Amino acid sequence: MTTHSPIRNRRDVLAGLAIVGGVTWLPPSLLAQASARVPDGADNPHRRDWQWLAGSWDVEHRRLKERLTGSSEWQNFPGKSNLWMAMDGLGTIDDNLIDLPDGRYRGAGIRAFDPDSQRWAIWWLDGRDPTDLGSPVIGAFAGDSGTFSGDDMLRGHPVKAQLRWNEIHSARPHWEQAFSPDGGKTWETNWAMNFSRTAVTPTPFPVEPAAPRDWDFLVGSWAVRHRRLKHRLVGNTEWEEFAGTLVNRPLLGGMANVGDNMMGFPAGAYRGIGLRAYDAKAGLWLSWWLDGRDPMSFATPMRGRFADGIATMTGEDSQDGKPILVRVIWSRITPNSARWEQASSADRGATWETNWISDFRRRA
């Protein structure tokens, strides 16, 4: 429920990688290292950290009307939440309806576990401005509670934010948010929620009639056949093939959607989350990628739109320390199939080299 500072540039996050809104490229040497670094979720006990929150919930909200002003006036209102497990349990995706006193508000949360730090990162996508994921709050669970903290902004001033989950294994898990204006010396709780489960299996909220329908074709479960160029922008013509899966769901009433991806690289399975959100003011889609091998940082988003049934999205990246452009095209879209292609350019778009092709076949 917070607002955050901008995320780091893609080059700061994964220098030298071709990041796109659904797939990431790594050279074989780094691929083997990355696959060894992140164990499969089935072998990691932290895959169960959020299992208690999977499902559908009614939510009772209590929010301080004004934050860090000495106010003691609270507002009460209802909401609903759905949460799915992702990345084989080492990630989660949730979609939320919040009936604020001045109108309905939508938001989505993404969580990912980092085995190096043994911490979870949590991002919030605000449906009122779905163009900025901001910086995550970071933390972990201890017993029946979890604490997550990070930096935030309030009325143009930096504050510390802290989120706490309590009684997580009870019938009514409790969440609260607090801000500190003095570096953590004092805290003011400004939002609290009590959760009551309505279903063990979550069901996506209906898409709003006014939402763009561009990504309707991608909702569902898919088998994917990947074909990837082994080396980029060096004249290489050797390709490798491997299989994968995708499960994609709508978020924010159709103003966003999110995909849980598995790719069966020759060196080992790799997982990630692709997130897309619509910037209504610019008429553009933004597409982020969360790499399961570096799960504390979302890549800088690509941007683009659909025209005549084809989506074209572009963004900046780097390779071997040099700036490049990356382009993704979605085409050949039918109710049961689609194609995704990635290309890179070292000459600012004068020429392009296609380095990855993924063909999608619907499973459900």
PETA-V646794 format. One record per residue. OMEGA is omega in whole degrees, -180 to 180 (none if undefined). NEAR is the number of other ideal C-beta (glycine too) atoms within 8 Angstrom. Layout:
omega:OMEGA near:NEAR
omega:OMEGA near:NEAR
This chain:
omega:-175 near:5
omega:171 near:9
omega:-169 near:7
omega:175 near:14
omega:-176 near:7
omega:177 near:7
omega:-180 near:9
omega:176 near:8
omega:180 near:6
omega:-179 near:13
omega:178 near:8
omega:-176 near:6
omega:-175 near:13
omega:-178 near:12
omega:176 near:8
omega:-180 near:7
omega:175 near:10
omega:-176 near:14
omega:180 near:15
omega:-176 near:15
omega:175 near:11
omega:-177 near:12
omega:178 near:12
omega:179 near:12
omega:172 near:11
omega:173 near:9
omega:-174 near:7
omega:-178 near:9
omega:178 near:6
omega:180 near:8
omega:179 near:12
omega:179 near:10
omega:-179 near:8
omega:-179 near:11
omega:178 near:13
omega:-175 near:6
omega:-174 near:8
omega:179 near:7
omega:174 near:6
omega:-176 near:7
omega:-178 near:11
omega:-178 near:7
omega:-174 near:5
omega:-178 near:12
omega:-179 near:4
omega:175 near:11
omega:179 near:13
omega:-175 near:7
omega:-176 near:9
omega:-176 near:11
omega:180 near:9
omega:-177 near:7
omega:179 near:12
omega:180 near:11
omega:179 near:12
omega:-172 near:11
omega:160 near:13
omega:-174 near:9
omega:173 near:14
omega:-179 near:10
omega:172 near:13
omega:-173 near:9
omega:174 near:10
omega:-173 near:13
omega:178 near:7
omega:-176 near:7
omega:176 near:9
omega:174 near:9
omega:-175 near:5
omega:-179 near:3
omega:174 near:8
omega:-180 near:5
omega:-177 near:7
omega:176 near:8
omega:178 near:11
omega:-179 near:6
omega:-177 near:10
omega:175 near:8
omega:177 near:13
omega:-179 near:11
omega:171 near:12
omega:178 near:14
omega:176 near:13
omega:170 near:11
omega:-179 near:10
omega:178 near:10
omega:179 near:13
omega:177 near:10
omega:180 near:13
omega:174 near:14
omega:174 near:17
omega:176 near:13
omega:175 near:15
omega:-179 near:11
omega:-170 near:13
omega:170 near:13
omega:-177 near:11
omega:-176 near:12
omega:177 near:8
omega:178 near:9
omega:-179 near:4
omega:175 near:3
omega:-178 near:4
omega:-178 near:7
omega:179 near:10
omega:176 near:12
omega:-180 near:12
omega:179 near:15
omega:175 near:12
omega:177 near:15
omega:178 near:11
omega:-178 near:14
omega:178 near:13
omega:-177 near:11
omega:179 near:10
omega:-178 near:5
omega:-176 near:7
omega:-179 near:7
omega:174 near:10
omega:170 near:14
omega:-178 near:12
omega:176 near:13
omega:178 near:11
omega:176 near:12
omega:-177 near:15
omega:-178 near:9
omega:179 near:12
omega:175 near:5
omega:-173 near:5
omega:-180 near:13
omega:-173 near:6
omega:176 near:8
omega:180 near:11
omega:178 near:12
omega:-178 near:8
omega:163 near:10
omega:-172 near:12
omega:177 near:12
omega:-174 near:11
omega:178 near:9
omega:171 near:8
omega:-177 near:6
omega:-176 near:4
omega:-176 near:7
omega:175 near:11
omega:-179 near:12
omega:-176 near:11
omega:-175 near:13
omega:-180 near:10
omega:180 near:11
omega:-179 near:10
omega:177 near:13
omega:175 near:11
omega:-179 near:11
omega:176 near:4
omega:-179 near:4
omega:179 near:7
omega:175 near:5
omega:170 near:12
omega:177 near:11
omega:177 near:14
omega:176 near:13
omega:-180 near:13
omega:170 near:12
omega:178 near:11
omega:178 near:10
omega:-171 near:9
omega:-180 near:12
omega:177 near:6
omega:178 near:7
omega:-178 near:4
omega:175 near:8
omega:-175 near:13
omega:179 near:11
omega:173 near:11
omega:-180 near:11
omega:177 near:14
omega:176 near:11
omega:174 near:15
omega:178 near:14
omega:-173 near:8
omega:175 near:6
omega:177 near:5
omega:178 near:6
omega:177 near:5
omega:-177 near:6
omega:173 near:8
omega:174 near:10
omega:-175 near:9
omega:-180 near:10
omega:177 near:11
omega:-180 near:11
omega:170 near:12
omega:-174 near:9
omega:175 near:13
omega:-175 near:10
omega:175 near:9
omega:178 near:7
omega:178 near:8
omega:179 near:5
omega:-179 near:6
omega:176 near:10
omega:-179 near:7
omega:175 near:8
omega:178 near:10
omega:176 near:5
omega:179 near:10
omega:-179 near:8
omega:-177 near:4
omega:-177 near:3
omega:175 near:10
omega:-176 near:7
omega:-173 near:7
omega:-173 near:8
omega:178 near:11
omega:-177 near:7
omega:-172 near:8
omega:180 near:12
omega:178 near:9
omega:-177 near:9
omega:-172 near:8
omega:164 near:13
omega:-173 near:10
omega:173 near:13
omega:-178 near:10
omega:174 near:13
omega:-170 near:10
omega:174 near:12
omega:-174 near:12
omega:-180 near:8
omega:-175 near:7
omega:170 near:11
omega:176 near:7
omega:-179 near:5
omega:-179 near:3
omega:178 near:8
omega:-179 near:5
omega:-178 near:7
omega:172 near:8
omega:-177 near:8
omega:177 near:7
omega:-176 near:10
omega:177 near:8
omega:177 near:13
omega:175 near:11
omega:167 near:14
omega:-175 near:9
omega:-177 near:12
omega:173 near:12
omega:175 near:12
omega:173 near:13
omega:177 near:14
omega:-179 near:12
omega:177 near:11
omega:177 near:14
omega:172 near:15
omega:-173 near:13
omega:-179 near:14
omega:174 near:13
omega:-170 near:14
omega:168 near:13
omega:178 near:11
omega:-176 near:13
omega:178 near:8
omega:178 near:10
omega:-179 near:5
omega:180 near:7
omega:-178 near:7
omega:-178 near:9
omega:-176 near:13
omega:179 near:13
omega:-179 near:12
omega:173 near:16
omega:-177 near:13
omega:178 near:16
omega:179 near:13
omega:-174 near:13
omega:173 near:13
omega:-174 near:12
omega:-179 near:6
omega:-179 near:4
omega:-176 near:6
omega:-176 near:6
omega:170 near:9
omega:171 near:14
omega:-178 near:13
omega:179 near:16
omega:175 near:13
omega:174 near:16
omega:-176 near:15
omega:-180 near:13
omega:178 near:14
omega:175 near:10
omega:-165 near:8
omega:178 near:14
omega:-175 near:10
omega:167 near:11
omega:174 near:12
omega:174 near:13
omega:-172 near:12
omega:166 near:10
omega:-179 near:13
omega:178 near:12
omega:-177 near:11
omega:174 near:8
omega:173 near:8
omega:-180 near:6
omega:176 near:4
omega:179 near:6
omega:178 near:10
omega:175 near:12
omega:-178 near:10
omega:-177 near:14
omega:177 near:10
omega:180 near:13
omega:179 near:9
omega:176 near:14
omega:176 near:12
omega:-177 near:12
omega:178 near:5
omega:-179 near:6
omega:-180 near:7
omega:174 near:6
omega:170 near:13
omega:176 near:12
omega:180 near:16
omega:176 near:13
omega:178 near:18
omega:169 near:11
omega:-177 near:9
omega:179 near:10
omega:-174 near:6
omega:172 near:9
omega:177 near:7
omega:-174 near:5
omega:-179 near:5
omega:176 near:11
omega:176 near:12
omega:176 near:11
omega:180 near:13
omega:175 near:11
omega:176 near:15
omega:178 near:12
omega:178 near:16
omega:177 near:14
omega:-177 near:7
omega:175 near:6
omega:173 near:5
omega:177 near:8
omega:176 near:5
omega:-179 near:6
omega:174 near:8
omega:176 near:10
omega:-176 near:9
omega:179 near:11
omega:176 near:15
omega:179 near:11
omega:178 near:14
omega:-174 near:10
omega:174 near:13
omega:-175 near:10
omega:171 near:11
omega:180 near:8
omega:none near:4
